[in-house]
Amino acid sequence: MHEYSIVGALIEQCEQHAVANDATKVTRVAIKVGILSGVEPALLETAFQTFKLESICREAEFEMQIQPLVLSCLACGKQTTHNERSVVCSHCQSNHTQVTDGEDLLLMQLELE
């Protein structure tokens, strides 16, 4: 389960931001998880709730935005948005597409005290 290592890195990043800003606690962590990021959102949530207890994030609210897959079709030129893991253009059914969003896991916002 690589969600545990991801959460460990996320909490470490939160701690680094807290230290850099003279904060004593993190009150909110907001992330964006792309459909193609390879991360299972439910497992990530569970891992964060477990590992935050031993960190500066122990009281933090955890918000997760699921980012749909955004494709640019190299055959017809259209851009499409998908809520499933499909790289086929919904306009022309071509699989000659390029992913423009939906692969990343990003720390979007962090609230500190």
ABEGO torsion letter per residue (X at the ends): XAAAAAAAAAAAAAAAAAAAAGBABBABBBBBBBAAAGBBAAAAAAAAAAAAAABAAAABBBBBBBBBBBBBBAAAGBBBBBABBBABBAAAGBABBBBABGABBBBABBBBX
